[in-house]
Amino acid sequence: MSCLLTEHTHVQMLRALLQLFYQPMLRMGFFQQAELDTIFPSLEDLLDVHSVFLESLKKRREENGFIIKHIGDLLLAAV
């Protein structure tokens, strides 16, 4: 359960960075797109990858009686 909880928290933090900082800073013109991409490198890509991985973990947990024993294949599939 701890890997699922950790990943869930990580996805929430990435979403918060995107929604509370990156997008408002871009929208309000505080920074140029290139500057934000330097401050938050690959933020949207990271959010996508980790969201896919989180969903894979949830599916694995449901399929295996709520116990996740192996995640290596899920990590490789997420990238």
mmCIF file of the N, C-alpha and C atoms, coordinates in Angstrom:
data_MODEL
# 
_entry.id   MODEL 
# 
loop_
_atom_site.group_PDB 
_atom_site.id 
_atom_site.type_symbol 
_atom_site.label_atom_id 
_atom_site.label_alt_id 
_atom_site.label_comp_id 
_atom_site.label_asym_id 
_atom_site.label_entity_id 
_atom_site.label_seq_id 
_atom_site.pdbx_PDB_ins_code 
_atom_site.Cartn_x 
_atom_site.Cartn_y 
_atom_site.Cartn_z 
_atom_site.occupancy 
_atom_site.B_iso_or_equiv 
_atom_site.pdbx_formal_charge 
_atom_site.auth_seq_id 
_atom_site.auth_comp_id 
_atom_site.auth_asym_id 
_atom_site.auth_atom_id 
_atom_site.pdbx_PDB_model_num 
ATOM 1   N N  . MET A 1 1  ? 0.817  -1.193 0.000   1.00 0.00 ? 1  MET A N  1 
ATOM 2   C CA . MET A 1 1  ? 0.000  0.000  0.000   1.00 0.00 ? 1  MET A CA 1 
ATOM 3   C C  . MET A 1 1  ? 0.860  1.255  0.000   1.00 0.00 ? 1  MET A C  1 
ATOM 4   N N  . SER A 1 2  ? 2.044  1.189  0.595   1.00 0.00 ? 2  SER A N  1 
ATOM 5   C CA . SER A 1 2  ? 2.850  2.395  0.702   1.00 0.00 ? 2  SER A CA 1 
ATOM 6   C C  . SER A 1 2  ? 3.304  2.911  -0.665  1.00 0.00 ? 2  SER A C  1 
ATOM 7   N N  . CYS A 1 3  ? 3.596  2.024  -1.626  1.00 0.00 ? 3  CYS A N  1 
ATOM 8   C CA . CYS A 1 3  ? 3.999  2.515  -2.945  1.00 0.00 ? 3  CYS A CA 1 
ATOM 9   C C  . CYS A 1 3  ? 2.821  3.203  -3.624  1.00 0.00 ? 3  CYS A C  1 
ATOM 10  N N  . LEU A 1 4  ? 1.619  2.700  -3.407  1.00 0.00 ? 4  LEU A N  1 
ATOM 11  C CA . LEU A 1 4  ? 0.431  3.318  -3.982  1.00 0.00 ? 4  LEU A CA 1 
ATOM 12  C C  . LEU A 1 4  ? 0.173  4.681  -3.345  1.00 0.00 ? 4  LEU A C  1 
ATOM 13  N N  . LEU A 1 5  ? 0.263  4.753  -2.056  1.00 0.00 ? 5  LEU A N  1 
ATOM 14  C CA . LEU A 1 5  ? 0.042  6.010  -1.345  1.00 0.00 ? 5  LEU A CA 1 
ATOM 15  C C  . LEU A 1 5  ? 1.110  7.046  -1.719  1.00 0.00 ? 5  LEU A C  1 
ATOM 16  N N  . THR A 1 6  ? 2.352  6.610  -1.801  1.00 0.00 ? 6  THR A N  1 
ATOM 17  C CA . THR A 1 6  ? 3.438  7.506  -2.187  1.00 0.00 ? 6  THR A CA 1 
ATOM 18  C C  . THR A 1 6  ? 3.221  8.045  -3.598  1.00 0.00 ? 6  THR A C  1 
ATOM 19  N N  . GLU A 1 7  ? 2.852  7.182  -4.509  1.00 0.00 ? 7  GLU A N  1 
ATOM 20  C CA . GLU A 1 7  ? 2.632  7.612  -5.892  1.00 0.00 ? 7  GLU A CA 1 
ATOM 21  C C  . GLU A 1 7  ? 1.429  8.548  -5.988  1.00 0.00 ? 7  GLU A C  1 
ATOM 22  N N  . HIS A 1 8  ? 0.388  8.245  -5.242  1.00 0.00 ? 8  HIS A N  1 
ATOM 23  C CA . HIS A 1 8  ? -0.801 9.107  -5.211  1.00 0.00 ? 8  HIS A CA 1 
ATOM 24  C C  . HIS A 1 8  ? -0.425 10.518 -4.729  1.00 0.00 ? 8  HIS A C  1 
ATOM 25  N N  . THR A 1 9  ? 0.361  10.591 -3.676  1.00 0.00 ? 9  THR A N  1 
ATOM 26  C CA . THR A 1 9  ? 0.806  11.873 -3.140  1.00 0.00 ? 9  THR A CA 1 
ATOM 27  C C  . THR A 1 9  ? 1.681  12.606 -4.151  1.00 0.00 ? 9  THR A C  1 
ATOM 28  N N  . HIS A 1 10 ? 2.540  11.867 -4.824  1.00 0.00 ? 10 HIS A N  1 
ATOM 29  C CA . HIS A 1 10 ? 3.421  12.469 -5.830  1.00 0.00 ? 10 HIS A CA 1 
ATOM 30  C C  . HIS A 1 10 ? 2.598  13.077 -6.976  1.00 0.00 ? 10 HIS A C  1 
ATOM 31  N N  . VAL A 1 11 ? 1.595  12.362 -7.437  1.00 0.00 ? 11 VAL A N  1 
ATOM 32  C CA . VAL A 1 11 ? 0.734  12.867 -8.514  1.00 0.00 ? 11 VAL A CA 1 
ATOM 33  C C  . VAL A 1 11 ? -0.008 14.119 -8.050  1.00 0.00 ? 11 VAL A C  1 
ATOM 34  N N  . GLN A 1 12 ? -0.485 14.109 -6.815  1.00 0.00 ? 12 GLN A N  1 
ATOM 35  C CA . GLN A 1 12 ? -1.158 15.296 -6.282  1.00 0.00 ? 12 GLN A CA 1 
ATOM 36  C C  . GLN A 1 12 ? -0.221 16.501 -6.249  1.00 0.00 ? 12 GLN A C  1 
ATOM 37  N N  . MET A 1 13 ? 1.019  16.288 -5.847  1.00 0.00 ? 13 MET A N  1 
ATOM 38  C CA . MET A 1 13 ? 1.990  17.377 -5.785  1.00 0.00 ? 13 MET A CA 1 
ATOM 39  C C  . MET A 1 13 ? 2.311  17.907 -7.186  1.00 0.00 ? 13 MET A C  1 
ATOM 40  N N  . LEU A 1 14 ? 2.454  17.017 -8.152  1.00 0.00 ? 14 LEU A N  1 
ATOM 41  C CA . LEU A 1 14 ? 2.707  17.450 -9.522  1.00 0.00 ? 14 LEU A CA 1 
ATOM 42  C C  . LEU A 1 14 ? 1.530  18.255 -10.070 1.00 0.00 ? 14 LEU A C  1 
ATOM 43  N N  . ARG A 1 15 ? 0.305  17.805 -9.773  1.00 0.00 ? 15 ARG A N  1 
ATOM 44  C CA . ARG A 1 15 ? -0.882 18.552 -10.205 1.00 0.00 ? 15 ARG A CA 1 
ATOM 45  C C  . ARG A 1 15 ? -0.922 19.935 -9.556  1.00 0.00 ? 15 ARG A C  1 
ATOM 46  N N  . ALA A 1 16 ? -0.583 19.999 -8.270  1.00 0.00 ? 16 ALA A N  1 
ATOM 47  C CA . ALA A 1 16 ? -0.562 21.281 -7.565  1.00 0.00 ? 16 ALA A CA 1 
ATOM 48  C C  . ALA A 1 16 ? 0.461  22.221 -8.190  1.00 0.00 ? 16 ALA A C  1 
ATOM 49  N N  . LEU A 1 17 ? 1.647  21.722 -8.487  1.00 0.00 ? 17 LEU A N  1 
ATOM 50  C CA . LEU A 1 17 ? 2.662  22.550 -9.148  1.00 0.00 ? 17 LEU A CA 1 
ATOM 51  C C  . LEU A 1 17 ? 2.146  23.111 -10.468 1.00 0.00 ? 17 LEU A C  1 
ATOM 52  N N  . LEU A 1 18 ? 1.491  22.256 -11.226 1.00 0.00 ? 18 LEU A N  1 
ATOM 53  C CA . LEU A 1 18 ? 0.982  22.667 -12.524 1.00 0.00 ? 18 LEU A CA 1 
ATOM 54  C C  . LEU A 1 18 ? -0.149 23.688 -12.382 1.00 0.00 ? 18 LEU A C  1 
ATOM 55  N N  . GLN A 1 19 ? -1.124 23.376 -11.541 1.00 0.00 ? 19 GLN A N  1 
ATOM 56  C CA . GLN A 1 19 ? -2.333 24.201 -11.449 1.00 0.00 ? 19 GLN A CA 1 
ATOM 57  C C  . GLN A 1 19 ? -2.159 25.459 -10.599 1.00 0.00 ? 19 GLN A C  1 
ATOM 58  N N  . LEU A 1 20 ? -1.354 25.384 -9.570  1.00 0.00 ? 20 LEU A N  1 
ATOM 59  C CA . LEU A 1 20 ? -1.232 26.513 -8.651  1.00 0.00 ? 20 LEU A CA 1 
ATOM 60  C C  . LEU A 1 20 ? -0.051 27.435 -8.945  1.00 0.00 ? 20 LEU A C  1 
ATOM 61  N N  . PHE A 1 21 ? 0.931  26.925 -9.661  1.00 0.00 ? 21 PHE A N  1 
ATOM 62  C CA . PHE A 1 21 ? 2.110  27.733 -9.936  1.00 0.00 ? 21 PHE A CA 1 
ATOM 63  C C  . PHE A 1 21 ? 2.353  27.922 -11.433 1.00 0.00 ? 21 PHE A C  1 
ATOM 64  N N  . TYR A 1 22 ? 2.598  26.826 -12.138 1.00 0.00 ? 22 TYR A N  1 
ATOM 65  C CA . TYR A 1 22 ? 2.984  26.903 -13.550 1.00 0.00 ? 22 TYR A CA 1 
ATOM 66  C C  . TYR A 1 22 ? 1.947  27.644 -14.396 1.00 0.00 ? 22 TYR A C  1 
ATOM 67  N N  . GLN A 1 23 ? 0.712  27.147 -14.390 1.00 0.00 ? 23 GLN A N  1 
ATOM 68  C CA . GLN A 1 23 ? -0.317 27.742 -15.245 1.00 0.00 ? 23 GLN A CA 1 
ATOM 69  C C  . GLN A 1 23 ? -0.626 29.201 -14.881 1.00 0.00 ? 23 GLN A C  1 
ATOM 70  N N  . PRO A 1 24 ? -0.808 29.556 -13.595 1.00 0.00 ? 24 PRO A N  1 
ATOM 71  C CA . PRO A 1 24 ? -1.051 30.970 -13.274 1.00 0.00 ? 24 PRO A CA 1 
ATOM 72  C C  . PRO A 1 24 ? 0.130  31.880 -13.643 1.00 0.00 ? 24 PRO A C  1 
ATOM 73  N N  . MET A 1 25 ? 1.351  31.422 -13.420 1.00 0.00 ? 25 MET A N  1 
ATOM 74  C CA . MET A 1 25 ? 2.522  32.236 -13.780 1.00 0.00 ? 25 MET A CA 1 
ATOM 75  C C  . MET A 1 25 ? 2.576  32.485 -15.277 1.00 0.00 ? 25 MET A C  1 
ATOM 76  N N  . LEU A 1 26 ? 2.227  31.479 -16.059 1.00 0.00 ? 26 LEU A N  1 
ATOM 77  C CA . LEU A 1 26 ? 2.206  31.628 -17.511 1.00 0.00 ? 26 LEU A CA 1 
ATOM 78  C C  . LEU A 1 26 ? 1.052  32.537 -17.931 1.00 0.00 ? 26 LEU A C  1 
ATOM 79  N N  . ARG A 1 27 ? -0.123 32.278 -17.391 1.00 0.00 ? 27 ARG A N  1 
ATOM 80  C CA . ARG A 1 27 ? -1.314 33.042 -17.754 1.00 0.00 ? 27 ARG A CA 1 
ATOM 81  C C  . ARG A 1 27 ? -1.172 34.529 -17.404 1.00 0.00 ? 27 ARG A C  1 
ATOM 82  N N  . MET A 1 28 ? -0.588 34.824 -16.258 1.00 0.00 ? 28 MET A N  1 
ATOM 83  C CA . MET A 1 28 ? -0.452 36.215 -15.811 1.00 0.00 ? 28 MET A CA 1 
ATOM 84  C C  . MET A 1 28 ? 0.771  36.914 -16.397 1.00 0.00 ? 28 MET A C  1 
ATOM 85  N N  . GLY A 1 29 ? 1.565  36.165 -17.142 1.00 0.00 ? 29 GLY A N  1 
ATOM 86  C CA . GLY A 1 29 ? 2.698  36.755 -17.829 1.00 0.00 ? 29 GLY A CA 1 
ATOM 87  C C  . GLY A 1 29 ? 3.907  37.050 -16.953 1.00 0.00 ? 29 GLY A C  1 
ATOM 88  N N  . PHE A 1 30 ? 3.979  36.400 -15.788 1.00 0.00 ? 30 PHE A N  1 
ATOM 89  C CA . PHE A 1 30 ? 5.139  36.602 -14.928 1.00 0.00 ? 30 PHE A CA 1 
ATOM 90  C C  . PHE A 1 30 ? 6.415  36.063 -15.569 1.00 0.00 ? 30 PHE A C  1 
ATOM 91  N N  . PHE A 1 31 ? 6.270  34.976 -16.304 1.00 0.00 ? 31 PHE A N  1 
ATOM 92  C CA . PHE A 1 31 ? 7.409  34.335 -16.949 1.00 0.00 ? 31 PHE A CA 1 
ATOM 93  C C  . PHE A 1 31 ? 7.025  33.944 -18.365 1.00 0.00 ? 31 PHE A C  1 
ATOM 94  N N  . GLN A 1 32 ? 8.021  33.840 -19.225 1.00 0.00 ? 32 GLN A N  1 
ATOM 95  C CA . GLN A 1 32 ? 7.839  33.294 -20.564 1.00 0.00 ? 32 GLN A CA 1 
ATOM 96  C C  . GLN A 1 32 ? 7.760  31.769 -20.455 1.00 0.00 ? 32 GLN A C  1 
ATOM 97  N N  . GLN A 1 33 ? 7.209  31.142 -21.475 1.00 0.00 ? 33 GLN A N  1 
ATOM 98  C CA . GLN A 1 33 ? 7.096  29.677 -21.510 1.00 0.00 ? 33 GLN A CA 1 
ATOM 99  C C  . GLN A 1 33 ? 8.464  29.016 -21.305 1.00 0.00 ? 33 GLN A C  1 
ATOM 100 N N  . ALA A 1 34 ? 9.477  29.510 -21.986 1.00 0.00 ? 34 ALA A N  1 
ATOM 101 C CA . ALA A 1 34 ? 10.826 28.926 -21.889 1.00 0.00 ? 34 ALA A CA 1 
ATOM 102 C C  . ALA A 1 34 ? 11.373 29.028 -20.464 1.00 0.00 ? 34 ALA A C  1 
ATOM 103 N N  . GLU A 1 35 ? 11.098 30.122 -19.792 1.00 0.00 ? 35 GLU A N  1 
ATOM 104 C CA . GLU A 1 35 ? 11.572 30.294 -18.410 1.00 0.00 ? 35 GLU A CA 1 
ATOM 105 C C  . GLU A 1 35 ? 10.876 29.305 -17.473 1.00 0.00 ? 35 GLU A C  1 
ATOM 106 N N  . LEU A 1 36 ? 9.577  29.156 -17.654 1.00 0.00 ? 36 LEU A N  1 
ATOM 107 C CA . LEU A 1 36 ? 8.844  28.195 -16.822 1.00 0.00 ? 36 LEU A CA 1 
ATOM 108 C C  . LEU A 1 36 ? 9.288  26.767 -17.100 1.00 0.00 ? 36 LEU A C  1 
ATOM 109 N N  . ASP A 1 37 ? 9.597  26.485 -18.342 1.00 0.00 ? 37 ASP A N  1 
ATOM 110 C CA . ASP A 1 37 ? 10.088 25.146 -18.676 1.00 0.00 ? 37 ASP A CA 1 
ATOM 111 C C  . ASP A 1 37 ? 11.441 24.872 -18.032 1.00 0.00 ? 37 ASP A C  1 
ATOM 112 N N  . THR A 1 38 ? 12.201 25.917 -17.780 1.00 0.00 ? 38 THR A N  1 
ATOM 113 C CA . THR A 1 38 ? 13.479 25.763 -17.078 1.00 0.00 ? 38 THR A CA 1 
ATOM 114 C C  . THR A 1 38 ? 13.241 25.567 -15.577 1.00 0.00 ? 38 THR A C  1 
ATOM 115 N N  . ILE A 1 39 ? 12.277 26.298 -15.025 1.00 0.00 ? 39 ILE A N  1 
ATOM 116 C CA . ILE A 1 39 ? 11.959 26.187 -13.596 1.00 0.00 ? 39 ILE A CA 1 
ATOM 117 C C  . ILE A 1 39 ? 11.277 24.851 -13.289 1.00 0.00 ? 39 ILE A C  1 
ATOM 118 N N  . PHE A 1 40 ? 10.348 24.456 -14.161 1.00 0.00 ? 40 PHE A N  1 
ATOM 119 C CA . PHE A 1 40 ? 9.582  23.214 -13.989 1.00 0.00 ? 40 PHE A CA 1 
ATOM 120 C C  . PHE A 1 40 ? 9.826  22.296 -15.190 1.00 0.00 ? 40 PHE A C  1 
ATOM 121 N N  . PRO A 1 41 ? 11.007 21.703 -15.310 1.00 0.00 ? 41 PRO A N  1 
ATOM 122 C CA . PRO A 1 41 ? 11.312 20.904 -16.502 1.00 0.00 ? 41 PRO A CA 1 
ATOM 123 C C  . PRO A 1 41 ? 10.400 19.686 -16.653 1.00 0.00 ? 41 PRO A C  1 
ATOM 124 N N  . SER A 1 42 ? 9.800  19.565 -17.803 1.00 0.00 ? 42 SER A N  1 
ATOM 125 C CA . SER A 1 42 ? 8.969  18.408 -18.173 1.00 0.00 ? 42 SER A CA 1 
ATOM 126 C C  . SER A 1 42 ? 7.824  18.148 -17.191 1.00 0.00 ? 42 SER A C  1 
ATOM 127 N N  . LEU A 1 43 ? 7.288  19.184 -16.600 1.00 0.00 ? 43 LEU A N  1 
ATOM 128 C CA . LEU A 1 43 ? 6.250  19.005 -15.579 1.00 0.00 ? 43 LEU A CA 1 
ATOM 129 C C  . LEU A 1 43 ? 5.034  18.261 -16.114 1.00 0.00 ? 43 LEU A C  1 
ATOM 130 N N  . GLU A 1 44 ? 4.533  18.665 -17.271 1.00 0.00 ? 44 GLU A N  1 
ATOM 131 C CA . GLU A 1 44 ? 3.353  17.998 -17.824 1.00 0.00 ? 44 GLU A CA 1 
ATOM 132 C C  . GLU A 1 44 ? 3.651  16.548 -18.198 1.00 0.00 ? 44 GLU A C  1 
ATOM 133 N N  . ASP A 1 45 ? 4.839  16.304 -18.744 1.00 0.00 ? 45 ASP A N  1 
ATOM 134 C CA . ASP A 1 45 ? 5.229  14.932 -19.085 1.00 0.00 ? 45 ASP A CA 1 
ATOM 135 C C  . ASP A 1 45 ? 5.336  14.068 -17.824 1.00 0.00 ? 45 ASP A C  1 
ATOM 136 N N  . LEU A 1 46 ? 5.943  14.630 -16.774 1.00 0.00 ? 46 LEU A N  1 
ATOM 137 C CA . LEU A 1 46 ? 6.054  13.898 -15.505 1.00 0.00 ? 46 LEU A CA 1 
ATOM 138 C C  . LEU A 1 46 ? 4.687  13.562 -14.941 1.00 0.00 ? 46 LEU A C  1 
ATOM 139 N N  . LEU A 1 47 ? 3.777  14.520 -14.998 1.00 0.00 ? 47 LEU A N  1 
ATOM 140 C CA . LEU A 1 47 ? 2.422  14.280 -14.500 1.00 0.00 ? 47 LEU A CA 1 
ATOM 141 C C  . LEU A 1 47 ? 1.750  13.170 -15.292 1.00 0.00 ? 47 LEU A C  1 
ATOM 142 N N  . ASP A 1 48 ? 1.913  13.174 -16.603 1.00 0.00 ? 48 ASP A N  1 
ATOM 143 C CA . ASP A 1 48 ? 1.328  12.117 -17.438 1.00 0.00 ? 48 ASP A CA 1 
ATOM 144 C C  . ASP A 1 48 ? 1.887  10.742 -17.081 1.00 0.00 ? 48 ASP A C  1 
ATOM 145 N N  . VAL A 1 49 ? 3.207  10.643 -16.996 1.00 0.00 ? 49 VAL A N  1 
ATOM 146 C CA . VAL A 1 49 ? 3.857  9.354  -16.701 1.00 0.00 ? 49 VAL A CA 1 
ATOM 147 C C  . VAL A 1 49 ? 3.437  8.835  -15.332 1.00 0.00 ? 49 VAL A C  1 
ATOM 148 N N  . HIS A 1 50 ? 3.456  9.702  -14.338 1.00 0.00 ? 50 HIS A N  1 
ATOM 149 C CA . HIS A 1 50 ? 3.119  9.256  -12.987 1.00 0.00 ? 50 HIS A CA 1 
ATOM 150 C C  . HIS A 1 50 ? 1.630  8.964  -12.827 1.00 0.00 ? 50 HIS A C  1 
ATOM 151 N N  . SER A 1 51 ? 0.784  9.651  -13.576 1.00 0.00 ? 51 SER A N  1 
ATOM 152 C CA . SER A 1 51 ? -0.652 9.351  -13.546 1.00 0.00 ? 51 SER A CA 1 
ATOM 153 C C  . SER A 1 51 ? -0.927 7.971  -14.134 1.00 0.00 ? 51 SER A C  1 
ATOM 154 N N  . VAL A 1 52 ? -0.250 7.661  -15.236 1.00 0.00 ? 52 VAL A N  1 
ATOM 155 C CA . VAL A 1 52 ? -0.392 6.329  -15.845 1.00 0.00 ? 52 VAL A CA 1 
ATOM 156 C C  . VAL A 1 52 ? 0.104  5.252  -14.882 1.00 0.00 ? 52 VAL A C  1 
ATOM 157 N N  . PHE A 1 53 ? 1.245  5.498  -14.253 1.00 0.00 ? 53 PHE A N  1 
ATOM 158 C CA . PHE A 1 53 ? 1.799  4.537  -13.302 1.00 0.00 ? 53 PHE A CA 1 
ATOM 159 C C  . PHE A 1 53 ? 0.858  4.341  -12.113 1.00 0.00 ? 53 PHE A C  1 
ATOM 160 N N  . LEU A 1 54 ? 0.284  5.420  -11.606 1.00 0.00 ? 54 LEU A N  1 
ATOM 161 C CA . LEU A 1 54 ? -0.658 5.324  -10.487 1.00 0.00 ? 54 LEU A CA 1 
ATOM 162 C C  . LEU A 1 54 ? -1.874 4.487  -10.872 1.00 0.00 ? 54 LEU A C  1 
ATOM 163 N N  . GLU A 1 55 ? -2.415 4.722  -12.040 1.00 0.00 ? 55 GLU A N  1 
ATOM 164 C CA . GLU A 1 55 ? -3.573 3.937  -12.484 1.00 0.00 ? 55 GLU A CA 1 
ATOM 165 C C  . GLU A 1 55 ? -3.206 2.459  -12.638 1.00 0.00 ? 55 GLU A C  1 
ATOM 166 N N  . SER A 1 56 ? -1.993 2.186  -13.100 1.00 0.00 ? 56 SER A N  1 
ATOM 167 C CA . SER A 1 56 ? -1.529 0.801  -13.223 1.00 0.00 ? 56 SER A CA 1 
ATOM 168 C C  . SER A 1 56 ? -1.411 0.144  -11.846 1.00 0.00 ? 56 SER A C  1 
ATOM 169 N N  . LEU A 1 57 ? -0.913 0.903  -10.875 1.00 0.00 ? 57 LEU A N  1 
ATOM 170 C CA . LEU A 1 57 ? -0.822 0.381  -9.511  1.00 0.00 ? 57 LEU A CA 1 
ATOM 171 C C  . LEU A 1 57 ? -2.200 0.069  -8.943  1.00 0.00 ? 57 LEU A C  1 
ATOM 172 N N  . LYS A 1 58 ? -3.145 0.952  -9.172  1.00 0.00 ? 58 LYS A N  1 
ATOM 173 C CA . LYS A 1 58 ? -4.508 0.729  -8.677  1.00 0.00 ? 58 LYS A CA 1 
ATOM 174 C C  . LYS A 1 58 ? -5.114 -0.528 -9.307  1.00 0.00 ? 58 LYS A C  1 
ATOM 175 N N  . LYS A 1 59 ? -4.910 -0.674 -10.607 1.00 0.00 ? 59 LYS A N  1 
ATOM 176 C CA . LYS A 1 59 ? -5.434 -1.843 -11.312 1.00 0.00 ? 59 LYS A CA 1 
ATOM 177 C C  . LYS A 1 59 ? -4.776 -3.121 -10.795 1.00 0.00 ? 59 LYS A C  1 
ATOM 178 N N  . ARG A 1 60 ? -3.462 -3.094 -10.615 1.00 0.00 ? 60 ARG A N  1 
ATOM 179 C CA . ARG A 1 60 ? -2.735 -4.256 -10.098 1.00 0.00 ? 60 ARG A CA 1 
ATOM 180 C C  . ARG A 1 60 ? -3.244 -4.636 -8.711  1.00 0.00 ? 60 ARG A C  1 
ATOM 181 N N  . ARG A 1 61 ? -3.492 -3.643 -7.879  1.00 0.00 ? 61 ARG A N  1 
ATOM 182 C CA . ARG A 1 61 ? -3.988 -3.886 -6.519  1.00 0.00 ? 61 ARG A CA 1 
ATOM 183 C C  . ARG A 1 61 ? -5.351 -4.577 -6.570  1.00 0.00 ? 61 ARG A C  1 
ATOM 184 N N  . GLU A 1 62 ? -6.231 -4.108 -7.428  1.00 0.00 ? 62 GLU A N  1 
ATOM 185 C CA . GLU A 1 62 ? -7.558 -4.711 -7.541  1.00 0.00 ? 62 GLU A CA 1 
ATOM 186 C C  . GLU A 1 62 ? -7.499 -6.135 -8.084  1.00 0.00 ? 62 GLU A C  1 
ATOM 187 N N  . GLU A 1 63 ? -6.609 -6.371 -9.042  1.00 0.00 ? 63 GLU A N  1 
ATOM 188 C CA . GLU A 1 63 ? -6.490 -7.689 -9.665  1.00 0.00 ? 63 GLU A CA 1 
ATOM 189 C C  . GLU A 1 63 ? -5.864 -8.724 -8.743  1.00 0.00 ? 63 GLU A C  1 
ATOM 190 N N  . ASN A 1 64 ? -5.062 -8.295 -7.782  1.00 0.00 ? 64 ASN A N  1 
ATOM 191 C CA . ASN A 1 64 ? -4.309 -9.227 -6.946  1.00 0.00 ? 64 ASN A CA 1 
ATOM 192 C C  . ASN A 1 64 ? -4.739 -9.213 -5.482  1.00 0.00 ? 64 ASN A C  1 
ATOM 193 N N  . GLY A 1 65 ? -6.004 -9.005 -5.241  1.00 0.00 ? 65 GLY A N  1 
ATOM 194 C CA . GLY A 1 65 ? -6.490 -9.072 -3.870  1.00 0.00 ? 65 GLY A CA 1 
ATOM 195 C C  . GLY A 1 65 ? -5.909 -7.987 -2.974  1.00 0.00 ? 65 GLY A C  1 
ATOM 196 N N  . PHE A 1 66 ? -5.709 -6.818 -3.543  1.00 0.00 ? 66 PHE A N  1 
ATOM 197 C CA . PHE A 1 66 ? -5.245 -5.640 -2.801  1.00 0.00 ? 66 PHE A CA 1 
ATOM 198 C C  . PHE A 1 66 ? -3.820 -5.755 -2.264  1.00 0.00 ? 66 PHE A C  1 
ATOM 199 N N  . ILE A 1 67 ? -3.039 -6.673 -2.847  1.00 0.00 ? 67 ILE A N  1 
ATOM 200 C CA . ILE A 1 67 ? -1.628 -6.790 -2.485  1.00 0.00 ? 67 ILE A CA 1 
ATOM 201 C C  . ILE A 1 67 ? -0.796 -6.626 -3.749  1.00 0.00 ? 67 ILE A C  1 
ATOM 202 N N  . ILE A 1 68 ? 0.115  -5.672 -3.712  1.00 0.00 ? 68 ILE A N  1 
ATOM 203 C CA . ILE A 1 68 ? 1.001  -5.428 -4.859  1.00 0.00 ? 68 ILE A CA 1 
ATOM 204 C C  . ILE A 1 68 ? 2.369  -6.002 -4.508  1.00 0.00 ? 68 ILE A C  1 
ATOM 205 N N  . LYS A 1 69 ? 2.765  -7.073 -5.228  1.00 0.00 ? 69 LYS A N  1 
ATOM 206 C CA . LYS A 1 69 ? 4.038  -7.719 -4.934  1.00 0.00 ? 69 LYS A CA 1 
ATOM 207 C C  . LYS A 1 69 ? 5.148  -7.269 -5.871  1.00 0.00 ? 69 LYS A C  1 
ATOM 208 N N  . HIS A 1 70 ? 4.803  -7.024 -7.123  1.00 0.00 ? 70 HIS A N  1 
ATOM 209 C CA . HIS A 1 70 ? 5.806  -6.682 -8.124  1.00 0.00 ? 70 HIS A CA 1 
ATOM 210 C C  . HIS A 1 70 ? 5.359  -5.436 -8.897  1.00 0.00 ? 70 HIS A C  1 
ATOM 211 N N  . ILE A 1 71 ? 6.291  -4.510 -9.098  1.00 0.00 ? 71 ILE A N  1 
ATOM 212 C CA . ILE A 1 71 ? 5.930  -3.287 -9.842  1.00 0.00 ? 71 ILE A CA 1 
ATOM 213 C C  . ILE A 1 71 ? 6.882  -2.995 -10.995 1.00 0.00 ? 71 ILE A C  1 
ATOM 214 N N  . GLY A 1 72 ? 7.921  -3.786 -11.147 1.00 0.00 ? 72 GLY A N  1 
ATOM 215 C CA . GLY A 1 72 ? 8.919  -3.529 -12.187 1.00 0.00 ? 72 GLY A CA 1 
ATOM 216 C C  . GLY A 1 72 ? 8.321  -3.422 -13.577 1.00 0.00 ? 72 GLY A C  1 
ATOM 217 N N  . ASP A 1 73 ? 7.427  -4.327 -13.918 1.00 0.00 ? 73 ASP A N  1 
ATOM 218 C CA . ASP A 1 73 ? 6.808  -4.294 -15.243 1.00 0.00 ? 73 ASP A CA 1 
ATOM 219 C C  . ASP A 1 73 ? 5.942  -3.047 -15.418 1.00 0.00 ? 73 ASP A C  1 
ATOM 220 N N  . LEU A 1 74 ? 5.318  -2.604 -14.326 1.00 0.00 ? 74 LEU A N  1 
ATOM 221 C CA . LEU A 1 74 ? 4.480  -1.404 -14.396 1.00 0.00 ? 74 LEU A CA 1 
ATOM 222 C C  . LEU A 1 74 ? 5.346  -0.156 -14.602 1.00 0.00 ? 74 LEU A C  1 
ATOM 223 N N  . LEU A 1 75 ? 6.487  -0.123 -13.936 1.00 0.00 ? 75 LEU A N  1 
ATOM 224 C CA . LEU A 1 75 ? 7.424  1.000  -14.115 1.00 0.00 ? 75 LEU A CA 1 
ATOM 225 C C  . LEU A 1 75 ? 7.900  1.083  -15.554 1.00 0.00 ? 75 LEU A C  1 
ATOM 226 N N  . LEU A 1 76 ? 8.255  -0.050 -16.123 1.00 0.00 ? 76 LEU A N  1 
ATOM 227 C CA . LEU A 1 76 ? 8.739  -0.067 -17.494 1.00 0.00 ? 76 LEU A CA 1 
ATOM 228 C C  . LEU A 1 76 ? 7.650  0.316  -18.490 1.00 0.00 ? 76 LEU A C  1 
ATOM 229 N N  . ALA A 1 77 ? 6.414  -0.093 -18.212 1.00 0.00 ? 77 ALA A N  1 
ATOM 230 C CA . ALA A 1 77 ? 5.303  0.217  -19.111 1.00 0.00 ? 77 ALA A CA 1 
ATOM 231 C C  . ALA A 1 77 ? 4.895  1.679  -19.053 1.00 0.00 ? 77 ALA A C  1 
ATOM 232 N N  . ALA A 1 78 ? 5.163  2.345  -17.930 1.00 0.00 ? 78 ALA A N  1 
ATOM 233 C CA . ALA A 1 78 ? 4.742  3.740  -17.751 1.00 0.00 ? 78 ALA A CA 1 
ATOM 234 C C  . ALA A 1 78 ? 5.564  4.712  -18.571 1.00 0.00 ? 78 ALA A C  1 
ATOM 235 N N  . VAL A 1 79 ? 6.774  4.344  -18.925 1.00 0.00 ? 79 VAL A N  1 
ATOM 236 C CA . VAL A 1 79 ? 7.640  5.283  -19.657 1.00 0.00 ? 79 VAL A CA 1 
ATOM 237 C C  . VAL A 1 79 ? 7.550  5.142  -21.133 1.00 0.00 ? 79 VAL A C  1 
# 
